[in-house]
């Protein structure tokens, strides 16, 4: 259950919130910021909010709950007529973590149907309740633009008070900011009267913004500025800090994963991968010489040490360079793995070593066999997860993925146990050394580069 939850919920939430993967959180304008309002429309407070925005000639974005919009179509129509952007916030205010992908799509479609019926126009902007995305939200957006935020203020709680709320909001008043506010207090965890404080605080914010010549615009306006403004040196520095934060968070998650699934290091010092015994649940795999890996067979599953991968990726000049370094390190540690398996009673009866990786250029020289992953959910999940991981561990990860989409795909890597023991326990290591030397030669590197650029 933890394994499924990790892929469906935890990792998507991590990479969207910290790394901004496939979501919009902040603009790059110096004079424009975006006010966004969730959970409405509300029969009491939304009309007051629209009056306030009209007084200051401010444009905003309303992420509406479909059920509320259906009850108050006149407010939805007024938002549209007065030039505000309308986005989707599900038909009912329920977390995407608690719904199946088909249910989430239905919620979005229902809400858009209400918006189109009232305004005559659809929308591509979407904010999931509580900003919580699941795996399918970010793996295939279906043309939707997921909008989160760069600042929120707890305005759903009446106890904060209008004065303290205004102070919090003014501290974040700057160009590019995407502010999260609420014009309805009837959702779970909110106070019904809280929007009244928000309106008082917002009036003060709009006055100060006017004095500073800052303009509130719709999210789509701020989104368009994103593509024309180049990042400054300070923003580039901030991105580096964000990446380091993501790496730290990712590695903490990996520690937890290792403990829960009892992953063991292959080598006592400077290990490159960890292993565990588990049962194979995939389709049958031909391992040559009339040997098959079948569903129900016990296997040893390998996991790269991502901290080590990050260190190697930070200095690697290219994907080929990283692959060659990994092959050399793995070659040194496979004898340790063979030794551990022989002396570990829990590993008796294991049929093969198994891994799924995007770094699959060259392992055949070590005795591994590389196979295509069968089409299906597992391949789709593995592709998204490993691409996210590669963006983190390699400095040029995003560029590599964009330029080599056809090559950067995960594949199944498998080695029968007798091959491991023949090569790395009784060992024809001399023959293996010659193979590795050939991999490092210039002609082989040229061949690998050619394959990756095809």
N, C-alpha and C positions, 0 to 999 in steps of 0.2 A: 504493500500500500504506500509506503514511504517512497519507493522507487517511482511509482506512477504519479504520486503527488508532486515529486520533484520536477518531473518533466512537464506535467500539465499546469502546475501553478507556481512553484517556487522560482525556478529559473526564469520563466517569462517575466515574473514580477521584478526580479533582480535586474535583468538586463534592460527592461523598459524604464524603470525608475532611475537607476544609477547611470546606465550607459546611453539611455535615450534611443534604444534600438526600435526602429519602426514607429516611433511616436514623436509628436511635436510637443515640446515643453517650454520653449523660450525662443523669442525672436531676436533679431540683430539690429533692430532700429534704435536710434539714439533718442528720438522724440516721440515715438509711439509705443503704447502699451495696450494690453488687451484685458478687459473686464469680462469674466465668464461667470455665468449663474447657473447652478444646478438645481434639479429636483422640481422645478415649477412645471407649468404655471400655477400660481396660487391666487385664488379669488380675492384675497385681501391685499397681499403685498406686491404682486407683480404689476398691477396697474399703477400703484404708487411709485414703483421702481421705474416704469416706463415714463411717467411724468417727470421724474427727477432727471433721467437721462436726456429727455427732450429739452429741458431747461438749459442744460449745459452743452447741448449739441454733441453729445457723446454717443458713440456706437458701441454695441456690446454683442456678446454671443450667448445665447440661451440653449443649454443642453436640457431638453425637456423630457420628462417621463411621459411615455405615450398615454398611459391611463389618465394622467392629469390633463394632458393636452386635449384628449377626447372629451373631457368634461367641460373644458373652457376654450372652445374653438375661437371665441371672440378675442381672447388674449393672444392666442397664437397668430391670428390674422393681424392684430395690431403690431406685434413684434415685426412681422414681415413688412407691413405697410410703412412702418417708420424706419426701415432700413437696417434692422438688426439681422444677424445671422442666427439661424436656428439649427441646432445639432441634436443628435440622438443620445438619450441616456437610459436606454432600454424601455420596454413597455411597463414593466414593474421594477421598482428599485430593489434588485436582487443581485448579489455578487455573481460574476461569471464563473468563479471557482465552484459554485454550487449548482451549476447548470451544465448539461451536455452541450457540445458544440451546435447541434441542430436546434436546441432550444434557444441558445443565444442568437443564432441567425434569425429565428422566428421572431424573437423580441425586437430585434433591429428592424426587420421588415414591417412588422405591425406598426411600429412608431413612425417609420418613414411614410407608410400609407396614410396615417392620420395627417402628417405634415403636408403631404402632397394634396390630399383631398381639400384641406382648408386653404392652403396658400397657392396651389397650382404648381409648386416646385418641390423637387426632392432635395436631399442633402447628402453630402459625402462625409460630413464631419461627425465623429463619434467619440463619446467619453464614457467608458464603462463605469458603473457605480463604484464609488470609493477608489476609482482609478486602478482597479485590479483587473489585469488581463490574464488570460489563460494561454496555453500553447497555441491553440488554433487562431486566437485573435491576432497574434503577431506573425504566425507562419504563413497565413494567407489572409490579407486584409480585405480581399474582394473589392478593391477600389476605395475602401474607406480610409479616411485620415484620422488616426487615433490622436486625440488631444488630451494631454495631461495638464500640468501646471508647473510654474516655477515658484509660486508662493501661495500658501494657504494660512488662514488666520484663526481657525476654530470658531468661525462666526455662527455655527449651528448651535452653540451653547449660549443661553441668555445670561449666564453668570459672568461672562467676560465683561459685559457692559459696553456701552457705545464709546466712552472715552478711551478705554484700553484698546478696544478694537481699532479705533481710528489711529492710535499711536503705532500699532503693529502694521497697519496698512501703509502709513506714511513712510515708515522705514524701508518699505519695499518699492516705493514709487520711483520708477526709473524706466527709461526706454527699454523695450524688449521684454518686459515682464508680462507673464501670463498669470493673472490673479484669479484664484478660486473663491467664489462667494456663493451664497444660497438665498434664493428668493422664496423658499418654502421650508417650513419647519415641521412638517408632518411625517417625515421619514424616520426610520428606526435610528434612535440615538440622538435625534435633534429635539430642540425645544420649540414649541409652536409659536411662541412670541419672539424668538431670536431674530427673525428678519427685521423687526422694528429697529433693533440696535444697528443692524447692518445698514439700513437706510440712512440713519443719522451719521454714522461714520463715513459712509460713501459720499454724502453731501460735502463733508469737510475735505475728503480726498479730492473730489472734483474741483473744488475751489482752489486748493493748493496746486493741483495739476495745471489749472488755467493760468495761475500766476507764473509757473515755471515753463509755460508754453509747451506742456506735454499734452498729447492728444490720445484719447481712448478710441481704439479702432477695433473692427471685427477681427477674429482670429484668422480668417482667410486673407485679410490684408497684411497682417503681420507675417503670415506664412509665405506670402509672395516675396516679401522683403528678404526672406531667408536665402533665396537663390541668387539675389543680385549683390548682396553685401558680403565682402570677403572678411574672414575672421582676423581680428587684430592679434598682435603679439601676446597681449595679456589673455585673450581668449584661448589661444593655442596653449599657453601655459596652464590655463584652467583645465583644458581638455586632458593634458598630461596628468594633472592631479586627479581628474575623474577616472582616468584609466587605471592609475595606481590604486585608487579606492576600489574599483571594480575587481582588480586582480586580488586584492586583499580579501574582499568579501567572498570571491569565488573560492579561494584557497581555504578559507574557514569552512565553507560548505563542504569542500572535499574532505577535510579532516573528519567532519561529522559522518560523511558517507563511508569513509574507511572504517570508522569505529562500528557503525551500525551493521555493515555488511562484512565485517571481519576480514578486510583485505590485508594481505601480508606482504611485506617487502621482499623482493627477490634477493637483494644483497644487503648485508648488514650496513655498508657504508655507501653513500652516494648512489642509491638505487635509481634506476630509470623507470621501472614499472613495478606494480603490485599485482598480486594474483589472488584468486579465490576459486573454490570448487562450486559448481552449480550444475543444474540439469539443463540440457539444451532443449529449447522449445520451438526452434525454427524448422523450415523445410529441409528435406534431405540434401546433403552436400556431398558431391563426388570428390573424394580425396585421392583419386587415382589408384591404379593397381587393384581395382575391384573393392576398394575400401570406401565405405560411406559413413558420414556422420548423420545420425538419424535422431528424430525426436525422442526424448527420454534418455539419451546417452549422457553419462557424466562427462563434463568438460572442465578445463581450467581456463577461466576468463582472465585476460590480461587487461590492466588499466595503466596507461602511462602516468607517471608522476608529473602533474601539470605545473608544479613549481619548477621542476627541472626543465620542462618544455619551455616555460616562459623565459628562463635564463638563457637557454639555447636560442630561442626565437629572437631575443633581444639583440643577439650578435650575428645571427645568420643573415647572409647577404641575399638569399633567395630561398624559395621552397626546396630547390634541389640541394642547396648547401645544408639546409636543416635536415633533409632526408638522409644525406650521407653521414652527417654527424650522428644521427640516431642509429643508423645501421651499425656503425662502428661500436657504439656503446652497447647496443643490444647484443651484438656478437660476443662481447666480453662477459655479459651477464647471463647468457643462456646456459652456460655450464653450471652456474650457481643455481639456476632454476631446476635443471635436471637433477642436481645433487639433492636439493630440498625435496623434490617430489619423491625420489627414491626412499628417503628416510622419513617421510611423513605418511603415517598409516591412514590418514584421512583421504589421501590422494590415490589410494589403490583403486584400480579399475577404471581410471580416467582414460577416455578414448582419444582426446585431442586437446591441443592448445587453441584458443579461440580469441579473436579480437575484432573490433570494428574500428576503422580509422580512415582518415583522409590522407594520411601519410603512408602510401602503399607502393611507392616507387623503389624497388630494389630488394624487398624482403625475400623474394624467390631465391636469391643467392644464399640465404641462410637456411633454406629448406621449407619456408612457408609457401603456401599456395594462396593465390589471390583470386577471389570469386566475386561476381556481382551480387549485390544484395537483391533479393526478390522484391518486386514492387509491392507496396502495401504500407500500412501504418508505421511499422517499425522502421522502414527505410526513410519515411518522411520525417519521423521524429528524430532519427539519428542524424539526418542531413542538417536539420535546423540546429540541433544541439552542437554538432561538431563545427558548423560554420560560426556559430557564436563563440565557441571556444577558440577557434583559430583567429578570430578578430581580436581576441584578448591576448593570446600568447605571442603573436607575431606583430612587429611594428607596422608592417605593410599588409596586415591581414585583410583589411577592407579592399585595398587596391588589388591584391591577388585574387580575391573572390570575385570582384567585378570584372577583371580582365580574363579570368580563366574559369568561367562558370561551368564549362563542359568537363574540365579536368578535376576541379575541386569537388569531388563527390566521394562519399564514404564507400568503402568496400569491405567485404568479409575477408579476414586473414586467418588461415587455419594451418596447423601442423599436426600430423598424427604423432602419437607418443613414441612409437618406435623410431620415427625419424629424429625426434629430439634426442633420444638415448644414443642412437647410432652416431649422430654427428657431434654431440656435445658431452656425452658421458664416456663412451669408449673412444669416441672422437676421431674423425679424420680431420683434425684442425688445420693441418698443413694445406690440404686442398681448399678448405674454407678461407684461409688467409690469402691464397692466390686469387680467389673470387672477389674478395673484398678489395684487394689492390686494384683489380681491373675496374671495379666500380668507381674508384677514386681517380682513374686516369681521365685525361682531357676528353678523349673520344666519347667515353660513356657519359660524362657530364654534358657534352654537346648533344648527345642523343636524348638525354632526359629533358634538356631545355627545349629541344625541338618538339618532343612529344607534348610538352606543356603549353607550347605556343600554337599548336595546331588547332 
